[in-house]
Amino acid sequence: MQFKKLGNSDLEVSSYCLGTMTFGEATSEKDGHEQIDISIDAGINFFDTAEMYPTCPLKAETTGDTETIFGNWIDNNRSKRSEIVLATKISGIGYNAVRNGEGINGRSIKIAIEGSLERLKTDYVDLYQLHWPNRGSYHFRQNWNYNPTNQDTKKTKENIIEVLETLSEIHKEGKIRYIGLSNETCWGTMQFINYLKDFPNLKLVSTQNEYSLLCRLYDLDLAEMSHHEKISLLAYSPLAGGFLTGKYLDGKVPKNSRLSRVSSLFGRINDNSTIAVREYVSLARKFNIEPVHMALAFCNQRSFMGSVIFGATEKLQLTKIINGLDIVLSDELITEINKLYKKFPITF
């Protein structure tokens, strides 16, 4: 397992991160704990969760269960807490199951971090992330109708300052080590970077955005920002919800799979994306590589990548993924991947 410095921090994180958003719905607590143990045995030290998880599907009655399950593992493995890097997130505006959807502000951050720490049964979080900006996001297929002209610039900047003031207080209390963004834009990230000059105790080290063979919105302005500002990408959905494994081709819907619980994988499956996935799967097989390993390795080899977040419903899936995490794609294969990307640039 390779390890990298996350942004401009002293956090040494594994190049792959176990995502836990299935814990408490598709994945039982027992299986979730076994997944954590298997991942650690494989060299993974980085784990990602959020106060709103699980999300397969997203239900008000299960909100917070993922953190509780992870917290129970911590409670049973106290000696290992300092050996792992634990990330969680505060929910953005609009999800009514969390604080009536009020979003991210000074008050909600104080409530959210206390709730997360209680459920996680820990005194601190290594990376505390803002799940999505209050002003809105173009992620999850919202890019097609994204209209930033509706945003209030003054209000947005005032909110960022309020958020940073509160995060700075919480950091001084020892409850968080570093901060990260999620589902952010280049402009939004740069606003945080600008105002962070007034909060020298805080470091912004990452942004967690969707990235995969089928979703490469990060490749341009955000990649440039990552390089110059030392902000790492944490890629979520590198397998496009499992679509890039090929298991959903030809109308297949495996039992207990994400597709069996979430229709169209949050809008990722359509006629065009299906054609693209079929070609990526064929390319992987041409080079004698499992499609799942090609998809993950491609993300891992991007220059701006901090860690690639993957999840697994079952232990067998996790074991298969882990067995290929040392794969490095050849220049020839990368060239062929980029040819397909030009053919299928934005498929969903």
C-alpha positions in Angstrom: 0.0 0.0 0.0 1.3 3.4 -0.9 0.9 6.4 1.5 0.7 10.1 0.7 0.7 13.3 2.6 -2.8 14.7 2.4 -2.5 18.2 1.0 -0.2 20.4 3.1 -0.6 18.4 6.3 1.2 15.8 8.3 -1.5 13.2 7.7 -0.1 10.1 6.1 -3.0 8.4 4.3 -3.2 5.3 2.3 -3.7 5.9 -1.4 -7.0 4.0 -1.0 -9.7 4.8 1.6 -12.6 2.6 2.8 -15.9 4.4 2.3 -18.6 3.3 4.8 -21.8 4.8 3.5 -23.4 1.3 3.2 -22.8 0.5 6.9 -26.2 0.3 8.6 -28.3 -0.4 5.6 -26.9 -2.7 2.9 -24.0 -3.7 5.2 -24.6 -5.0 8.8 -22.6 -3.8 11.8 -20.8 -7.2 12.0 -19.8 -7.1 8.3 -18.9 -3.5 8.6 -16.5 -4.2 11.5 -15.0 -7.1 9.5 -14.5 -4.8 6.5 -12.6 -2.3 8.7 -10.4 -5.1 10.0 -9.7 -6.6 6.6 -8.8 -3.1 5.3 -6.4 -2.4 8.1 -4.8 -5.8 7.5 -4.3 -4.8 3.9 -2.5 -1.6 4.9 -5.4 0.9 4.6 -5.4 3.5 7.4 -8.0 5.9 6.0 -11.7 5.7 6.6 -14.5 8.1 5.5 -18.0 8.6 6.8 -20.6 11.3 7.4 -23.3 12.3 9.8 -26.0 11.6 7.2 -24.9 8.1 6.3 -26.0 5.4 5.3 -27.2 6.3 1.8 -28.1 3.0 0.2 -30.8 4.2 0.2 -30.9 7.5 2.2 -33.5 7.3 4.9 -34.3 9.6 7.8 -34.6 6.7 10.2 -31.1 5.4 9.6 -29.3 8.7 9.5 -26.3 8.6 11.8 -26.2 4.8 11.9 -22.9 4.5 10.0 -21.0 6.7 12.4 -22.5 4.7 15.3 -21.3 1.4 13.7 -17.8 2.8 13.2 -17.8 4.2 16.7 -18.6 0.8 18.1 -15.6 -0.6 16.3 -13.4 2.2 17.8 -14.8 1.4 21.2 -13.7 -2.2 20.8 -10.3 -1.3 19.3 -9.1 1.7 21.4 -5.4 0.9 20.8 -5.9 1.3 17.0 -7.6 4.7 17.1 -4.3 6.6 16.8 -3.2 4.4 13.9 -6.2 5.3 11.6 -7.1 8.5 9.9 -10.8 9.1 10.4 -12.8 11.5 8.2 -16.5 12.6 8.6 -18.7 15.4 7.3 -21.3 17.9 8.3 -24.4 17.9 6.1 -25.1 20.9 3.8 -28.4 22.7 3.4 -31.6 20.9 2.4 -31.4 17.5 4.0 -34.2 17.8 6.5 -33.4 14.7 8.5 -30.4 16.6 9.9 -31.2 19.7 11.9 -34.2 20.4 9.7 -31.9 21.0 6.7 -30.5 24.3 8.0 -27.1 23.7 6.4 -23.7 24.7 7.5 -23.2 27.7 9.9 -21.5 28.4 13.2 -24.4 27.0 15.3 -24.9 23.8 13.2 -21.2 23.0 13.2 -21.0 23.0 17.0 -24.0 20.7 17.2 -22.8 18.5 14.4 -19.3 17.9 15.6 -20.6 16.9 19.1 -23.0 14.5 17.6 -20.4 12.9 15.4 -17.9 12.6 18.2 -20.5 11.0 20.4 -21.5 8.5 17.7 -17.9 7.8 16.7 -16.9 7.3 20.3 -13.7 9.4 19.8 -12.4 12.7 21.1 -11.3 14.0 17.8 -11.8 13.7 14.0 -8.7 13.8 11.8 -10.4 15.4 8.8 -13.7 17.3 9.2 -15.4 18.0 5.9 -18.2 20.2 4.7 -20.4 17.8 2.7 -21.7 20.3 0.2 -21.9 24.1 0.0 -25.0 26.0 1.2 -25.1 27.9 -2.1 -25.6 24.6 -4.0 -23.4 22.2 -6.0 -23.2 21.0 -9.6 -22.5 17.4 -8.5 -24.9 14.5 -8.7 -26.0 15.4 -12.2 -26.9 19.0 -11.3 -24.2 20.3 -13.7 -26.7 20.2 -16.6 -28.8 23.1 -15.1 -26.2 24.7 -12.8 -26.8 28.4 -12.5 -24.4 30.3 -10.3 -25.9 33.7 -11.1 -28.6 32.9 -8.5 -25.9 32.8 -5.7 -25.5 35.7 -3.3 -21.8 36.5 -3.3 -21.9 38.6 -0.1 -23.9 36.1 1.8 -21.7 33.3 0.7 -18.5 35.0 1.8 -20.0 36.0 5.2 -21.0 32.3 5.7 -17.5 31.1 4.9 -16.0 33.5 7.5 -18.5 32.4 10.1 -17.8 28.7 9.3 -14.0 29.2 9.6 -14.4 31.1 12.9 -16.3 28.2 14.3 -14.0 25.5 12.9 -11.0 27.5 14.3 -12.6 27.3 17.8 -13.2 23.6 17.5 -9.7 23.0 16.3 -8.3 24.9 19.3 -10.4 22.6 21.5 -8.7 19.6 19.9 -11.8 18.1 18.3 -10.6 18.3 14.7 -7.2 18.2 13.2 -7.7 19.4 9.6 -10.6 20.5 7.4 -11.8 19.5 4.0 -14.5 20.4 1.5 -16.7 18.2 -0.6 -18.8 18.7 -3.8 -17.0 22.0 -4.2 -16.1 24.2 -7.1 -12.7 25.8 -7.9 -14.1 29.3 -6.9 -15.6 28.0 -3.7 -12.3 26.3 -2.7 -10.4 29.5 -3.4 -12.7 31.6 -1.2 -11.9 29.3 1.7 -8.2 29.5 0.9 -8.3 33.3 0.8 -10.1 33.6 4.2 -8.0 31.0 5.9 -5.1 33.5 6.0 -6.9 35.0 9.0 -7.0 31.6 10.7 -3.4 30.3 10.9 -4.3 27.4 13.1 -6.5 25.9 10.4 -5.4 24.0 7.3 -7.6 23.1 4.4 -6.1 19.9 2.9 -8.6 18.3 0.6 -11.8 18.4 -1.3 -14.0 15.2 -1.8 -15.6 15.3 -5.2 -16.9 12.6 -7.6 -14.2 11.3 -9.9 -14.1 8.2 -12.1 -13.5 7.1 -15.7 -17.1 8.4 -16.3 -16.8 11.6 -14.3 -13.7 13.7 -14.9 -15.0 17.2 -14.1 -11.9 17.7 -11.8 -9.4 17.5 -14.6 -9.3 21.2 -15.5 -9.6 24.2 -13.2 -9.8 22.1 -10.0 -6.7 20.1 -11.0 -4.8 23.3 -11.5 -5.9 24.6 -8.1 -4.9 21.3 -6.5 -1.4 21.7 -7.9 -0.8 25.3 -6.9 -2.6 25.3 -3.5 -1.7 21.8 -2.3 -5.3 20.6 -2.0 -5.7 16.9 -2.5 -8.7 15.3 -4.2 -10.5 12.5 -2.3 -12.3 10.7 -5.1 -15.7 9.3 -4.3 -17.7 6.9 -6.5 -14.5 5.9 -8.5 -16.5 2.9 -9.7 -19.6 5.0 -10.5 -21.6 3.1 -7.9 -20.3 -0.2 -9.1 -21.3 0.5 -12.7 -17.7 0.4 -13.9 -17.2 -3.2 -12.7 -19.5 -4.3 -15.5 -21.9 -6.1 -13.2 -24.9 -4.1 -14.2 -24.5 -4.6 -18.0 -27.2 -6.5 -20.0 -29.9 -5.5 -17.5 -28.4 -7.4 -14.6 -29.3 -6.3 -11.0 -27.4 -8.5 -8.5 -29.2 -9.3 -5.2 -28.4 -6.7 -2.5 -26.5 -4.6 -5.0 -26.6 -0.8 -4.9 -28.7 -0.8 -8.0 -31.3 -3.0 -6.3 -31.6 -0.3 -3.7 -31.0 2.9 -5.6 -32.7 3.4 -9.0 -30.3 4.2 -11.9 -27.5 4.7 -9.3 -28.5 8.3 -8.7 -28.8 9.0 -12.4 -25.6 7.4 -13.6 -27.1 4.6 -15.7 -28.5 5.6 -19.1 -28.1 4.4 -22.7 -25.0 6.5 -23.4 -23.2 5.6 -20.1 -24.0 1.9 -20.7 -22.2 2.0 -24.1 -19.2 3.7 -22.4 -19.0 1.2 -19.6 -19.2 -1.7 -22.1 -16.2 -0.3 -23.9 -14.2 0.4 -20.7 -14.9 -3.2 -19.6 -13.7 -4.5 -23.0 -10.6 -2.5 -22.8 -9.7 -3.8 -19.3 -10.2 -7.4 -20.5 -8.0 -6.7 -23.6 -5.2 -5.8 -21.2 -6.0 -8.7 -18.9 -7.0 -6.5 -16.0 -10.2 -6.8 -13.9 -12.4 -3.8 -14.8 -12.7 -2.9 -11.1 -8.9 -2.7 -10.8 -8.5 -0.6 -13.9 -11.1 1.9 -12.8 -9.5 2.3 -9.3 -5.9 2.3 -10.6 -6.7 5.0 -13.1 -8.0 7.3 -10.3 -5.0 6.5 -8.1 -2.5 7.5 -10.8 -3.9 11.0 -11.2 -1.4 13.6 -10.1 -3.9 15.5 -7.9 -5.2 12.4 -6.1 -4.9 12.2 -2.3 -6.9 9.0 -1.8 -9.4 7.0 -3.8 -12.5 6.2 -1.7 -14.2 2.9 -2.5 -16.9 0.9 -0.7 -18.1 -2.6 -0.7 -21.5 -4.1 0.3 -20.0 -7.5 1.1 -16.6 -8.9 2.2 -16.2 -10.8 -1.0 -16.3 -7.6 -3.0 -13.9 -6.0 -0.6 -11.4 -8.8 -0.9 -11.5 -8.7 -4.7 -10.9 -5.0 -4.7 -8.0 -5.2 -2.2 -6.3 -8.0 -4.2 -5.8 -5.5 -7.1 -4.8 -2.3 -5.3 -1.1 -2.7 -6.2 -1.9 -2.6 -10.0 -0.2 0.2 -12.0 -1.6 0.9 -15.4 0.8 1.1 -18.3 1.2 4.3 -20.4 -0.3 2.3 -23.3 -3.4 1.6 -21.4 -3.7 5.2 -20.1 -3.5 6.3 -23.8 -6.4 3.9 -24.7 -8.4 5.1 -21.7 -8.0 8.8 -22.8 -9.1 7.8 -26.4 -12.4 6.4 -24.9 -12.8 9.6 -22.7 -12.7 11.7 -25.9 -15.3 9.5 -27.3 -17.5 9.5 -24.1 -16.6 12.8 -22.3 -19.7 13.3 -20.2 -22.1 10.3 -20.1 -24.4 11.2 -17.2 
